[in-house]
């Protein structure tokens, strides 16, 4: 289903429908502040497995997930003082933070180093969906078979519509699209892992 959602004031009726789909193990495609993502309820193992199948992802790839605010991150990760002070300046925004996972995170999403990737996106639709659901949703970039970003919801619907329950078509989309900047807080340090849309000029690279 292709569903148009107001990017600034998402309609309550549509949000209720999206939330119901997620609670029942459904898959959605949604806009973020970087590019379109494909995701599901963090707690639904079968739905997580389905995402790997839909996008033909290697089992070794760890998926990150979206939290509505910094206060929610502490429930799913160990946040050091350094990480908290840094993240406080950057969220919401186009960043993925690598943190030590807490026991509440499903093992499928935890790396061999017991780490997890968490985002707090600067996108109203994302924020509202997560708040309505009451827990994070999975986040992985929506790409086609050639590894290219889907440019709009219509394209996702045409290629993956039969595999995804709802494709959200926002009335406005952030431009340009790209990847999030990835910052690792392991070893109580700030390490730039990937250069993306989030400003990284303040990070001292070794």
N, CA, C and O atoms as a DFTB+ gen file, in Angstrom:
824 C
 N C O
     1  1       0.833      -1.197       0.000
     2  2       0.000       0.000       0.000
     3  2       0.871       1.252       0.000
     4  3       1.785       1.381       0.814
     5  1       0.584       2.168      -0.913
     6  2       1.270       3.458      -0.960
     7  2       0.421       4.466      -0.203
     8  3      -0.723       4.722      -0.578
     9  1       0.979       5.046       0.869
    10  2       0.211       5.939       1.731
    11  2       0.861       7.315       1.813
    12  3       1.997       7.441       2.270
    13  1       0.148       8.339       1.375
    14  2       0.648       9.704       1.477
    15  2       0.436      10.208       2.904
    16  3      -0.669      10.137       3.442
    17  1       1.522      10.721       3.512
    18  2       1.463      11.214       4.885
    19  2       2.026      12.626       4.929
    20  3       3.075      12.900       4.345
    21  1       1.336      13.517       5.618
    22  2       1.805      14.890       5.742
    23  2       3.127      14.920       6.503
    24  3       3.214      14.420       7.625
    25  1       4.152      15.505       5.893
    26  2       5.502      15.485       6.462
    27  2       5.637      16.351       7.712
    28  3       6.526      16.120       8.531
    29  1       4.769      17.339       7.864
    30  2       4.865      18.252       9.005
    31  2       3.874      17.917      10.115
    32  3       4.184      18.048      11.299
    33  1       2.683      17.487       9.720
    34  2       1.653      17.116      10.707
    35  2       1.007      15.804      10.268
    36  3      -0.078      15.812       9.686
    37  1       1.667      14.677      10.543
    38  2       1.138      13.366      10.139
    39  2      -0.282      13.138      10.671
    40  3      -0.579      13.425      11.831
    41  1      -1.136      12.624       9.813
    42  2      -2.533      12.402      10.160
    43  2      -2.675      11.267      11.182
    44  3      -2.082      10.201      11.016
    45  1      -3.462      11.502      12.237
    46  2      -3.605      10.523      13.315
    47  2      -4.173       9.201      12.820
    48  3      -3.739       8.135      13.255
    49  1      -5.132       9.266      11.922
    50  2      -5.765       8.045      11.403
    51  2      -4.737       7.182      10.674
    52  3      -4.718       5.961      10.828
    53  1      -3.893       7.820       9.889
    54  2      -2.878       7.084       9.142
    55  2      -1.799       6.538      10.076
    56  3      -1.295       5.434       9.873
    57  1      -1.449       7.318      11.101
    58  2      -0.463       6.858      12.081
    59  2      -0.963       5.627      12.824
    60  3      -0.198       4.702      13.097
    61  1      -2.239       5.622      13.146
    62  2      -2.835       4.472      13.830
    63  2      -2.764       3.234      12.943
    64  3      -2.524       2.129      13.430
    65  1      -2.970       3.418      11.650
    66  2      -2.914       2.303      10.709
    67  2      -1.487       1.775      10.581
    68  3      -1.271       0.563      10.549
    69  1      -0.518       2.679      10.508
    70  2       0.893       2.289      10.414
    71  2       1.316       1.542      11.674
    72  3       1.987       0.513      11.595
    73  1       0.927       2.057      12.830
    74  2       1.271       1.432      14.100
    75  2       0.693       0.031      14.201
    76  3       1.363      -0.886      14.677
    77  1      -0.534      -0.140      13.760
    78  2      -1.176      -1.462      13.798
    79  2      -0.421      -2.462      12.930
    80  3      -0.239      -3.619      13.309
    81  1       0.016      -2.001      11.764
    82  2       0.786      -2.865      10.864
    83  2       2.092      -3.299      11.532
    84  3       2.461      -4.472      11.469
    85  1       2.785      -2.368      12.164
    86  2       4.042      -2.681      12.838
    87  2       3.815      -3.656      13.996
    88  3       4.583      -4.602      14.169
    89  1       2.784      -3.432      14.772
    90  2       2.487      -4.302      15.903
    91  2       2.153      -5.725      15.463
    92  3       2.361      -6.678      16.214
    93  1       1.635      -5.863      14.246
    94  2       1.273      -7.174      13.715
    95  2       2.395      -7.807      12.903
    96  3       2.175      -8.787      12.192
    97  1       3.596      -7.247      13.008
    98  2       4.748      -7.842      12.327
    99  2       4.948      -7.405      10.897
   100  3       5.641      -8.075      10.131
   101  1       4.343      -6.276      10.524
   102  2       4.461      -5.785       9.160
   103  2       5.745      -5.013       8.899
   104  3       6.472      -4.648       9.823
   105  1       6.008      -4.773       7.619
   106  2       7.194      -4.040       7.171
   107  2       6.748      -2.734       6.534
   108  3       5.779      -2.704       5.775
   109  1       7.461      -1.648       6.846
   110  2       7.138      -0.366       6.241
   111  2       8.378       0.251       5.600
   112  3       9.508      -0.020       6.008
   113  1       8.144       1.080       4.594
   114  2       9.199       1.922       4.020
   115  2       8.841       3.342       4.394
   116  3       7.685       3.744       4.263
   117  1       9.814       4.110       4.859
   118  2       9.508       5.424       5.428
   119  2      10.633       6.419       5.134
   120  3      11.776       6.019       4.914
   121  1      10.309       7.709       5.130
   122  2      11.342       8.736       4.911
   123  2      12.104       8.992       6.207
   124  3      11.558       8.826       7.297
   125  1      13.356       9.393       6.086
   126  2      14.136       9.830       7.239
   127  2      14.816      11.137       6.855
   128  3      14.514      11.707       5.806
   129  1      15.730      11.616       7.695
   130  2      16.457      12.839       7.369
   131  2      17.692      12.555       6.510
   132  3      18.475      13.462       6.228
   133  1      17.866      11.285       6.093
   134  2      18.971      10.939       5.204
   135  2      18.447      10.379       3.884
   136  3      18.713      10.942       2.822
   137  1      17.712       9.288       3.943
   138  2      17.110       8.676       2.758
   139  2      15.942       7.817       3.221
   140  3      15.634       7.778       4.412
   141  1      15.293       7.131       2.293
   142  2      14.216       6.232       2.697
   143  2      14.795       5.029       3.449
   144  3      15.865       4.519       3.118
   145  1      14.064       4.602       4.450
   146  2      14.468       3.422       5.198
   147  2      13.411       2.346       5.092
   148  3      12.263       2.619       4.742
   149  1      13.802       1.129       5.394
   150  2      12.859       0.017       5.471
   151  2      12.982      -0.562       6.865
   152  3      14.088      -0.821       7.340
   153  1      11.852      -0.766       7.524
   154  2      11.950      -1.207       8.899
   155  2      10.720      -1.917       9.419
   156  3       9.738      -2.127       8.708
   157  1      10.812      -2.283      10.700
   158  2       9.743      -3.000      11.379
   159  2       9.873      -2.755      12.875
   160  3      10.752      -2.017      13.322
   161  1       9.000      -3.373      13.631
   162  2       9.063      -3.299      15.085
   163  2      10.355      -3.956      15.572
   164  3      10.662      -5.086      15.191
   165  1      11.101      -3.254      16.405
   166  2      12.366      -3.758      16.942
   167  2      12.219      -5.133      17.585
   168  3      13.132      -5.955      17.514
   169  1      11.072      -5.384      18.213
   170  2      10.882      -6.594      19.003
   171  2      10.392      -7.798      18.193
   172  3      10.317      -8.903      18.730
   173  1      10.060      -7.607      16.920
   174  2       9.490      -8.694      16.135
   175  2      10.577      -9.417      15.326
   176  3      11.029      -8.918      14.295
   177  1      10.986     -10.584      15.801
   178  2      12.092     -11.323      15.180
   179  2      11.770     -11.754      13.748
   180  3      12.621     -11.669      12.863
   181  1      10.543     -12.213      13.526
   182  2      10.171     -12.669      12.190
   183  2      10.202     -11.517      11.190
   184  3      10.617     -11.689      10.043
   185  1       9.765     -10.355      11.630
   186  2       9.766      -9.188      10.750
   187  2      11.200      -8.770      10.418
   188  3      11.492      -8.388       9.285
   189  1      12.088      -8.843      11.404
   190  2      13.500      -8.511      11.176
   191  2      14.091      -9.456      10.131
   192  3      14.799      -9.017       9.225
   193  1      13.801     -10.758      10.257
   194  2      14.295     -11.740       9.294
   195  2      13.765     -11.438       7.894
   196  3      14.472     -11.606       6.900
   197  1      12.524     -10.996       7.831
   198  2      11.915     -10.695       6.535
   199  2      12.621      -9.539       5.842
   200  3      12.743      -9.530       4.617
   201  1      13.086      -8.565       6.619
   202  2      13.820      -7.445       6.027
   203  2      15.104      -7.925       5.367
   204  3      15.451      -7.474       4.275
   205  1      15.809      -8.839       6.027
   206  2      17.023      -9.413       5.433
   207  2      16.696     -10.066       4.093
   208  3      17.460      -9.939       3.136
   209  1      15.564     -10.762       4.023
   210  2      15.173     -11.448       2.793
   211  2      14.774     -10.469       1.700
   212  3      15.171     -10.623       0.545
   213  1      13.986      -9.460       2.067
   214  2      13.502      -8.486       1.080
   215  2      14.652      -7.765       0.387
   216  3      14.645      -7.592      -0.832
   217  1      15.637      -7.348       1.174
   218  2      16.760      -6.573       0.631
   219  2      17.971      -7.443       0.302
   220  3      19.018      -6.942      -0.108
   221  1      17.810      -8.763       0.490
   222  2      18.902      -9.698       0.205
   223  2      20.183      -9.295       0.935
   224  3      21.259      -9.239       0.339
   225  1      20.054      -9.018       2.227
   226  2      21.185      -8.574       3.035
   227  2      21.962      -9.771       3.588
   228  3      21.364     -10.787       3.942
   229  1      23.275      -9.659       3.662
   230  2      24.060     -10.740       4.275
   231  2      23.740     -10.845       5.761
   232  3      23.465      -9.838       6.413
   233  1      23.774     -12.049       6.289
   234  2      23.447     -12.264       7.700
   235  2      24.428     -11.546       8.626
   236  3      24.133     -11.316       9.799
   237  1      25.585     -11.198       8.093
   238  2      26.601     -10.530       8.909
   239  2      26.316      -9.036       9.091
   240  3      26.925      -8.380       9.935
   241  1      25.386      -8.509       8.292
   242  2      25.091      -7.076       8.382
   243  2      24.217      -6.802       9.604
   244  3      23.156      -7.404       9.771
   245  1      24.671      -5.900      10.439
   246  2      23.896      -5.511      11.615
   247  2      23.001      -4.311      11.288
   248  3      23.464      -3.310      10.740
   249  1      21.743      -4.424      11.625
   250  2      20.796      -3.344      11.388
   251  2      20.799      -2.396      12.580
   252  3      20.966      -2.824      13.722
   253  1      20.616      -1.115      12.312
   254  2      20.491      -0.146      13.399
   255  2      19.008       0.120      13.636
   256  3      18.159      -0.434      12.938
   257  1      18.694       0.958      14.610
   258  2      17.292       1.276      14.843
   259  2      17.129       2.711      15.295
   260  3      18.086       3.368      15.703
   261  1      15.888       3.186      15.214
   262  2      15.563       4.588      15.471
   263  2      14.916       4.770      16.834
   264  3      13.981       4.051      17.189
   265  1      15.418       5.736      17.595
   266  2      14.807       6.139      18.857
   267  2      14.253       7.553      18.689
   268  3      14.788       8.330      17.899
   269  1      13.188       7.899      19.420
   270  2      12.598       9.227      19.261
   271  2      13.404      10.350      19.897
   272  3      13.318      11.497      19.460
   273  1      14.200      10.029      20.939
   274  2      14.958      11.076      21.626
   275  2      16.145      10.475      22.360
   276  3      16.246       9.257      22.506
   277  1      17.028      11.325      22.814
   278  2      18.221      10.876      23.528
   279  2      17.856      10.146      24.816
   280  3      18.553       9.213      25.215
   281  1      16.783      10.554      25.465
   282  2      16.385       9.921      26.724
   283  2      16.020       8.455      26.536
   284  3      16.162       7.660      27.465
   285  1      15.552       8.086      25.342
   286  2      15.193       6.697      25.071
   287  2      16.395       5.812      24.784
   288  3      16.335       4.596      24.961
   289  1      17.492       6.429      24.338
   290  2      18.684       5.660      23.958
   291  2      19.231       4.860      25.128
   292  3      19.679       3.728      24.950
   293  1      19.199       5.440      26.329
   294  2      19.764       4.794      27.514
   295  2      19.090       3.462      27.841
   296  3      19.665       2.631      28.543
   297  1      17.878       3.258      27.336
   298  2      17.181       1.990      27.584
   299  2      17.791       0.862      26.762
   300  3      17.688      -0.307      27.132
   301  1      18.425       1.212      25.651
   302  2      18.915       0.205      24.717
   303  2      20.435       0.165      24.590
   304  3      20.975      -0.703      23.904
   305  1      21.131       1.096      25.246
   306  2      22.586       1.143      25.130
   307  2      23.214       1.743      26.381
   308  3      22.570       2.468      27.140
   309  1      24.484       1.420      26.573
   310  2      25.261       2.005      27.658
   311  2      25.830       3.322      27.141
   312  3      26.633       3.337      26.207
   313  1      25.413       4.417      27.749
   314  2      25.817       5.745      27.276
   315  2      26.788       6.367      28.279
   316  3      26.396       6.705      29.396
   317  1      28.048       6.517      27.886
   318  2      29.049       7.134      28.753
   319  2      28.808       8.628      28.842
   320  3      28.012       9.179      28.081
   321  1      29.489       9.285      29.766
   322  2      29.363      10.743      29.890
   323  2      29.804      11.440      28.613
   324  3      29.173      12.398      28.167
   325  1      30.909      10.943      28.021
   326  2      31.406      11.521      26.773
   327  2      30.372      11.366      25.666
   328  3      30.100      12.315      24.931
   329  1      29.796      10.173      25.545
   330  2      28.806       9.915      24.505
   331  2      27.580      10.805      24.702
   332  3      27.065      11.383      23.746
   333  1      27.120      10.910      25.943
   334  2      25.922      11.709      26.221
   335  2      26.134      13.176      25.867
   336  3      25.290      13.790      25.214
   337  1      27.255      13.734      26.297
   338  2      27.533      15.142      26.029
   339  2      27.647      15.411      24.530
   340  3      27.201      16.447      24.037
   341  1      28.247      14.471      23.821
   342  2      28.414      14.644      22.375
   343  2      27.090      14.496      21.649
   344  3      26.739      15.319      20.803
   345  1      26.355      13.443      21.984
   346  2      25.083      13.172      21.326
   347  2      24.062      14.280      21.593
   348  3      23.233      14.593      20.739
   349  1      24.133      14.859      22.773
   350  2      23.191      15.922      23.134
   351  2      23.272      17.083      22.159
   352  3      22.272      17.749      21.891
   353  1      24.482      17.329      21.620
   354  2      24.677      18.426      20.665
   355  2      24.213      18.059      19.256
   356  3      23.964      18.936      18.429
   357  1      24.098      16.752      18.990
   358  2      23.910      16.301      17.613
   359  2      22.514      15.774      17.292
   360  3      22.142      15.666      16.123
   361  1      21.742      15.447      18.327
   362  2      20.427      14.870      18.061
   363  2      19.317      15.895      18.277
   364  3      19.425      16.769      19.136
   365  1      18.239      15.775      17.478
   366  2      18.099      14.814      16.374
   367  2      18.933      15.252      15.170
   368  3      19.169      16.442      14.962
   369  1      19.371      14.278      14.391
   370  2      20.208      14.617      13.248
   371  2      20.624      13.406      12.448
   372  3      20.235      12.280      12.757
   373  1      21.421      13.642      11.414
   374  2      21.802      12.597      10.455
   375  2      23.030      11.822      10.930
   376  3      24.069      11.803      10.271
   377  1      22.882      11.187      12.084
   378  2      23.990      10.431      12.683
   379  2      23.532       9.046      13.121
   380  3      22.382       8.849      13.512
   381  1      24.454       8.092      13.047
   382  2      24.266       6.786      13.664
   383  2      25.352       6.636      14.711
   384  3      26.530       6.846      14.423
   385  1      24.963       6.273      15.925
   386  2      25.919       6.145      17.028
   387  2      26.143       4.674      17.367
   388  3      25.193       3.919      17.573
   389  1      27.404       4.284      17.421
   390  2      27.767       2.928      17.806
   391  2      28.020       2.921      19.307
   392  3      28.929       3.592      19.798
   393  1      27.201       2.149      20.036
   394  2      27.273       2.103      21.493
   395  2      27.224       0.659      21.972
   396  3      26.830      -0.240      21.229
   397  1      27.626       0.449      23.214
   398  2      27.518      -0.881      23.815
   399  2      26.042      -1.190      24.061
   400  3      25.334      -0.406      24.692
   401  1      25.591      -2.326      23.564
   402  2      24.180      -2.677      23.649
   403  2      23.782      -3.110      25.056
   404  3      24.565      -3.732      25.774
   405  1      22.559      -2.772      25.435
   406  2      22.006      -3.247      26.699
   407  2      21.309      -4.588      26.451
   408  3      21.195      -5.032      25.308
   409  1      20.851      -5.223      27.515
   410  2      20.236      -6.550      27.399
   411  2      18.846      -6.492      26.768
   412  3      18.289      -7.532      26.420
   413  1      18.283      -5.305      26.616
   414  2      16.948      -5.187      26.029
   415  2      16.966      -5.273      24.499
   416  3      15.917      -5.413      23.870
   417  1      18.160      -5.189      23.904
   418  2      18.277      -5.234      22.443
   419  2      18.297      -6.687      21.971
   420  3      19.080      -7.482      22.490
   421  1      17.452      -7.057      20.999
   422  2      17.468      -8.409      20.447
   423  2      18.855      -8.770      19.923
   424  3      19.516      -7.949      19.288
   425  1      19.292      -9.995      20.190
   426  2      20.649     -10.421      19.818
   427  2      20.917     -10.285      18.318
   428  3      22.061     -10.085      17.909
   429  1      19.874     -10.392      17.502
   430  2      20.038     -10.283      16.055
   431  2      20.615      -8.937      15.655
   432  3      21.261      -8.820      14.613
   433  1      20.386      -7.916      16.479
   434  2      20.821      -6.558      16.145
   435  2      22.140      -6.182      16.802
   436  3      22.638      -5.072      16.616
   437  1      22.710      -7.115      17.577
   438  2      23.945      -6.835      18.308
   439  2      25.134      -7.431      17.567
   440  3      25.097      -8.590      17.153
   441  1      26.191      -6.638      17.402
   442  2      27.380      -7.117      16.710
   443  2      28.171      -8.063      17.599
   444  3      27.862      -8.218      18.780
   445  1      29.190      -8.692      17.033
   446  2      30.034      -9.609      17.798
   447  2      30.727      -8.896      18.947
   448  3      31.107      -9.520      19.938
   449  1      30.888      -7.592      18.811
   450  2      31.533      -6.801      19.866
   451  2      30.507      -6.283      20.878
   452  3      30.814      -5.416      21.696
   453  1      29.287      -6.822      20.812
   454  2      28.211      -6.434      21.734
   455  2      27.829      -4.966      21.565
   456  3      27.477      -4.284      22.527
   457  1      27.905      -4.499      20.332
   458  2      27.562      -3.106      20.044
   459  2      26.291      -3.027      19.205
   460  3      25.857      -4.009      18.604
   461  1      25.708      -1.832      19.182
   462  2      24.493      -1.614      18.410
   463  2      24.528      -0.212      17.808
   464  3      25.127       0.704      18.370
   465  1      23.874      -0.062      16.652
   466  2      23.793       1.242      15.998
   467  2      22.445       1.892      16.278
   468  3      21.400       1.279      16.059
   469  1      22.465       3.118      16.756
   470  2      21.235       3.819      17.129
   471  2      21.179       5.194      16.465
   472  3      22.181       5.905      16.389
   473  1      19.971       5.558      15.979
   474  2      19.761       6.868      15.376
   475  2      18.638       7.595      16.085
   476  3      17.699       6.978      16.587
   477  1      18.746       8.926      16.121
   478  2      17.645       9.792      16.554
   479  2      17.424      10.755      15.395
   480  3      18.014      11.836      15.375
   481  1      16.592      10.387      14.435
   482  2      16.456      11.150      13.189
   483  2      15.702      12.463      13.362
   484  3      14.821      12.590      14.212
   485  1      16.066      13.417      12.549
   486  2      15.391      14.713      12.534
   487  2      14.294      14.687      11.468
   488  3      14.371      15.372      10.448
   489  1      13.277      13.877      11.738
   490  2      12.189      13.705      10.783
   491  2      10.888      13.520      11.558
   492  3      10.792      12.641      12.415
   493  1       9.907      14.332      11.263
   494  2       8.648      14.330      12.015
   495  2       7.896      13.010      11.875
   496  3       7.376      12.487      12.861
   497  1       7.835      12.470      10.665
   498  2       7.120      11.216      10.456
   499  2       7.746      10.094      11.269
   500  3       7.044       9.350      11.954
   501  1       9.073       9.972      11.193
   502  2       9.787       8.945      11.976
   503  2       9.513       9.101      13.464
   504  3       9.141       8.146      14.147
   505  1       9.703      10.310      13.949
   506  2       9.528      10.582      15.371
   507  2       8.120      10.208      15.826
   508  3       7.942       9.589      16.875
   509  1       7.136      10.584      15.039
   510  2       5.746      10.347      15.427
   511  2       5.409       8.858      15.421
   512  3       4.723       8.378      16.323
   513  1       5.877       8.132      14.425
   514  2       5.619       6.689      14.355
   515  2       6.208       5.979      15.571
   516  3       5.548       5.144      16.190
   517  1       7.449       6.314      15.908
   518  2       8.111       5.663      17.039
   519  2       7.376       5.961      18.341
   520  3       7.193       5.076      19.178
   521  1       6.961       7.201      18.502
   522  2       6.227       7.567      19.713
   523  2       4.879       6.848      19.797
   524  3       4.460       6.424      20.874
   525  1       4.208       6.716      18.659
   526  2       2.930       6.013      18.629
   527  2       3.118       4.534      18.953
   528  3       2.317       3.950      19.683
   529  1       4.173       3.929      18.412
   530  2       4.442       2.504      18.643
   531  2       4.893       2.263      20.075
   532  3       4.559       1.243      20.678
   533  1       5.656       3.214      20.616
   534  2       6.124       3.085      21.993
   535  2       7.458       2.389      22.127
   536  3       7.898       2.119      23.244
   537  1       8.109       2.092      21.028
   538  2       9.436       1.475      21.034
   539  2      10.102       1.722      19.673
   540  3       9.428       2.113      18.721
   541  1      11.412       1.498      19.576
   542  2      12.124       1.808      18.327
   543  2      11.687       0.957      17.139
   544  3      11.095      -0.110      17.300
   545  1      11.992       1.456      15.945
   546  2      11.807       0.674      14.731
   547  2      13.167       0.478      14.069
   548  3      14.080       1.292      14.205
   549  1      13.262      -0.623      13.356
   550  2      14.490      -0.971      12.640
   551  2      14.782       0.070      11.560
   552  3      13.863       0.661      10.994
   553  1      16.047       0.285      11.283
   554  2      16.440       1.244      10.250
   555  2      17.523       0.659       9.357
   556  3      18.641       0.399       9.803
   557  1      17.181       0.459       8.100
   558  2      18.192       0.095       7.107
   559  2      17.849       0.821       5.815
   560  3      16.677       0.948       5.463
   561  1      18.852       1.288       5.123
   562  2      18.637       2.104       3.928
   563  2      17.921       1.322       2.838
   564  3      18.277       0.181       2.545
   565  1      16.914       1.941       2.242
   566  2      16.175       1.319       1.146
   567  2      16.966       1.480      -0.152
   568  3      17.141       2.590      -0.655
   569  1      17.440       0.349      -0.683
   570  2      18.200       0.365      -1.937
   571  2      17.620      -0.656      -2.905
   572  3      17.012      -1.646      -2.497
   573  1      17.819      -0.397      -4.207
   574  2      17.332      -1.345      -5.206
   575  2      18.357      -2.458      -5.440
   576  3      19.383      -2.513      -4.762
   577  1      18.077      -3.333      -6.391
   578  2      18.940      -4.495      -6.649
   579  2      20.345      -4.089      -7.079
   580  3      21.287      -4.868      -6.936
   581  1      20.492      -2.879      -7.604
   582  2      21.804      -2.392      -8.042
   583  2      22.544      -1.651      -6.924
   584  3      23.630      -1.115      -7.144
   585  1      21.957      -1.624      -5.734
   586  2      22.598      -0.955      -4.608
   587  2      22.445       0.542      -4.609
   588  3      23.169       1.240      -3.900
   589  1      21.499       1.059      -5.404
   590  2      21.277       2.501      -5.483
   591  2      20.097       2.903      -4.605
   592  3      19.167       2.121      -4.404
   593  1      20.143       4.144      -4.076
   594  2      19.049       4.650      -3.251
   595  2      17.761       4.729      -4.059
   596  3      17.768       5.090      -5.236
   597  1      16.671       4.390      -3.413
   598  2      15.376       4.690      -4.011
   599  2      15.150       6.188      -3.863
   600  3      15.293       6.734      -2.769
   601  1      14.802       6.850      -4.954
   602  2      14.680       8.296      -4.944
   603  2      13.337       8.787      -4.420
   604  3      13.233       9.916      -3.940
   605  1      12.316       7.953      -4.506
   606  2      11.005       8.370      -4.009
   607  2      10.171       7.148      -3.637
   608  3      10.525       6.010      -3.945
   609  1       9.057       7.419      -2.968
   610  2       8.189       6.348      -2.491
   611  2       7.561       5.561      -3.636
   612  3       7.362       4.351      -3.532
   613  1       7.253       6.251      -4.718
   614  2       6.639       5.580      -5.871
   615  2       7.557       4.490      -6.411
   616  3       7.099       3.402      -6.758
   617  1       8.832       4.779      -6.480
   618  2       9.812       3.806      -6.981
   619  2       9.882       2.588      -6.055
   620  3       9.954       1.449      -6.517
   621  1       9.861       2.841      -4.758
   622  2       9.872       1.731      -3.799
   623  2       8.615       0.884      -3.970
   624  3       8.674      -0.345      -3.972
   625  1       7.490       1.554      -4.112
   626  2       6.215       0.848      -4.257
   627  2       6.211      -0.026      -5.510
   628  3       5.717      -1.153      -5.483
   629  1       6.758       0.491      -6.597
   630  2       6.777      -0.257      -7.856
   631  2       7.665      -1.493      -7.772
   632  3       7.333      -2.534      -8.339
   633  1       8.792      -1.387      -7.067
   634  2       9.741      -2.491      -7.032
   635  2       9.570      -3.436      -5.842
   636  3       9.839      -4.632      -5.951
   637  1       9.122      -2.895      -4.703
   638  2       9.031      -3.711      -3.493
   639  2       7.622      -3.737      -2.882
   640  3       7.410      -4.312      -1.815
   641  1       6.676      -3.113      -3.564
   642  2       5.336      -2.972      -3.010
   643  2       4.673      -4.273      -2.600
   644  3       3.902      -4.298      -1.641
   645  1       4.962      -5.356      -3.310
   646  2       4.351      -6.643      -2.997
   647  2       4.965      -7.287      -1.757
   648  3       4.399      -8.219      -1.184
   649  1       6.132      -6.779      -1.349
   650  2       6.850      -7.368      -0.211
   651  2       6.721      -6.523       1.054
   652  3       7.023      -6.990       2.153
   653  1       6.271      -5.279       0.895
   654  2       6.179      -4.335       2.012
   655  2       4.720      -3.971       2.251
   656  3       3.964      -3.760       1.302
   657  1       4.330      -3.897       3.503
   658  2       2.932      -3.647       3.836
   659  2       2.511      -2.203       3.562
   660  3       1.436      -1.962       3.013
   661  1       3.358      -1.242       3.945
   662  2       3.050       0.173       3.712
   663  2       4.308       0.898       3.232
   664  3       5.375       0.783       3.835
   665  1       4.164       1.641       2.143
   666  2       5.221       2.538       1.673
   667  2       4.726       3.954       1.936
   668  3       3.750       4.394       1.328
   669  1       5.392       4.669       2.837
   670  2       4.962       6.013       3.203
   671  2       5.511       7.032       2.202
   672  3       6.718       7.121       1.976
   673  1       4.612       7.780       1.624
   674  2       4.971       8.815       0.655
   675  2       4.791      10.179       1.324
   676  3       3.662      10.659       1.433
   677  1       5.881      10.815       1.774
   678  2       5.760      12.098       2.479
   679  2       5.409      13.225       1.521
   680  3       5.780      13.199       0.348
   681  1       4.689      14.216       2.038
   682  2       4.351      15.366       1.203
   683  2       5.581      16.217       0.911
   684  3       5.583      17.014      -0.026
   685  1       6.634      16.044       1.724
   686  2       7.919      16.699       1.480
   687  2       9.024      15.705       1.806
   688  3       8.862      14.870       2.696
   689  1      10.149      15.784       1.093
   690  2      11.266      14.875       1.336
   691  2      12.552      15.668       1.475
   692  3      12.808      16.599       0.711
   693  1      13.361      15.290       2.458
   694  2      14.634      15.972       2.683
   695  2      15.573      15.742       1.506
   696  3      15.691      14.623       1.008
   697  1      16.224      16.783       1.075
   698  2      17.233      16.698       0.007
   699  2      18.535      17.338       0.490
   700  3      18.476      18.308       1.245
   701  1      19.698      16.843       0.091
   702  2      19.869      15.650      -0.722
   703  2      19.808      14.384       0.129
   704  3      19.933      14.431       1.353
   705  1      19.620      13.284      -0.526
   706  2      19.599      12.020       0.183
   707  2      21.017      11.459       0.275
   708  3      21.879      11.759      -0.552
   709  1      21.232      10.649       1.287
   710  2      22.552      10.048       1.461
   711  2      22.576       9.195       2.709
   712  3      21.528       8.778       3.202
   713  1      23.756       8.936       3.219
   714  2      23.927       8.102       4.405
   715  2      24.148       8.966       5.643
   716  3      24.540      10.129       5.543
   717  1      23.896       8.392       6.783
   718  2      24.174       9.088       8.037
   719  2      25.668       9.037       8.336
   720  3      26.372       8.139       7.874
   721  1      26.134       9.987       9.095
   722  2      27.506       9.959       9.604
   723  2      27.537       8.996      10.791
   724  3      26.701       9.091      11.690
   725  1      28.503       8.066      10.796
   726  2      28.572       7.057      11.854
   727  2      29.698       7.402      12.828
   728  3      30.850       7.584      12.433
   729  1      29.337       7.487      14.106
   730  2      30.307       7.808      15.160
   731  2      30.337       6.677      16.171
   732  3      29.295       6.253      16.673
   733  1      31.541       6.186      16.471
   734  2      31.739       5.087      17.415
   735  2      32.233       5.647      18.747
   736  3      33.219       6.383      18.799
   737  1      31.530       5.286      19.823
   738  2      31.916       5.743      21.155
   739  2      32.615       4.653      21.972
   740  3      32.723       4.773      23.193
   741  1      33.086       3.601      21.316
   742  2      33.801       2.551      22.018
   743  2      35.091       3.091      22.633
   744  3      35.654       4.082      22.168
   745  1      35.544       2.417      23.686
   746  2      36.800       2.796      24.342
   747  2      36.776       4.230      24.856
   748  3      37.820       4.865      25.009
   749  1      35.556       4.740      25.124
   750  2      35.380       6.082      25.679
   751  2      36.096       7.142      24.836
   752  3      36.771       8.028      25.360
   753  1      35.931       7.024      23.532
   754  2      36.526       7.976      22.593
   755  2      35.515       8.250      21.485
   756  3      34.546       7.509      21.319
   757  1      35.749       9.321      20.730
   758  2      34.892       9.654      19.591
   759  2      35.644       9.286      18.317
   760  3      36.664       9.894      17.992
   761  1      35.132       8.284      17.596
   762  2      35.801       7.820      16.384
   763  2      34.856       7.933      15.195
   764  3      33.736       7.423      15.231
   765  1      35.311       8.599      14.147
   766  2      34.521       8.736      12.931
   767  2      34.662       7.462      12.100
   768  3      35.751       7.135      11.628
   769  1      33.549       6.748      11.928
   770  2      33.556       5.487      11.187
   771  2      33.174       5.701       9.732
   772  3      33.742       5.079       8.834
   773  1      32.204       6.586       9.504
   774  2      31.752       6.853       8.139
   775  2      31.370       8.310       7.989
   776  3      30.677       8.865       8.842
   777  1      31.815       8.932       6.916
   778  2      31.466      10.314       6.615
   779  2      30.133      10.331       5.865
   780  3      29.988       9.712       4.811
   781  1      29.154      11.061       6.437
   782  2      27.842      11.128       5.819
   783  2      27.284      12.537       5.841
   784  3      28.041      13.506       5.787
   785  1      25.984      12.658       5.918
   786  2      25.326      13.964       5.859
   787  2      25.499      14.782       7.136
   788  3      25.491      16.013       7.089
   789  1      25.657      14.106       8.278
   790  2      25.865      14.827       9.532
   791  2      27.249      15.453       9.579
   792  3      28.227      14.813       9.193
   793  1      27.350      16.698      10.048
   794  2      28.634      17.406      10.087
   795  2      29.651      16.652      10.948
   796  3      29.364      16.305      12.094
   797  1      30.826      16.403      10.396
   798  2      31.873      15.668      11.113
   799  2      33.171      16.480      11.180
   800  3      34.214      15.959      11.578
   801  1      33.102      17.749      10.791
   802  2      34.309      18.585      10.744
   803  2      34.926      18.793      12.126
   804  3      36.109      19.115      12.234
   805  1      34.138      18.612      13.175
   806  2      34.612      18.837      14.546
   807  2      35.367      17.641      15.115
   808  3      35.994      17.745      16.169
   809  1      35.308      16.500      14.418
   810  2      35.968      15.281      14.907
   811  2      37.428      15.280      14.478
   812  3      37.734      15.491      13.305
   813  1      38.325      15.044      15.423
   814  2      39.758      14.954      15.117
   815  2      40.062      13.528      14.698
   816  3      39.962      12.602      15.502
   817  1      40.435      13.354      13.436
   818  2      40.741      12.005      12.924
   819  2      42.208      11.669      13.177
   820  3      43.098      12.509      13.046
   821  1      42.423      10.409      13.543
   822  2      43.791       9.942      13.789
   823  2      44.367       9.344      12.518
   824  3      45.512       8.891      12.512
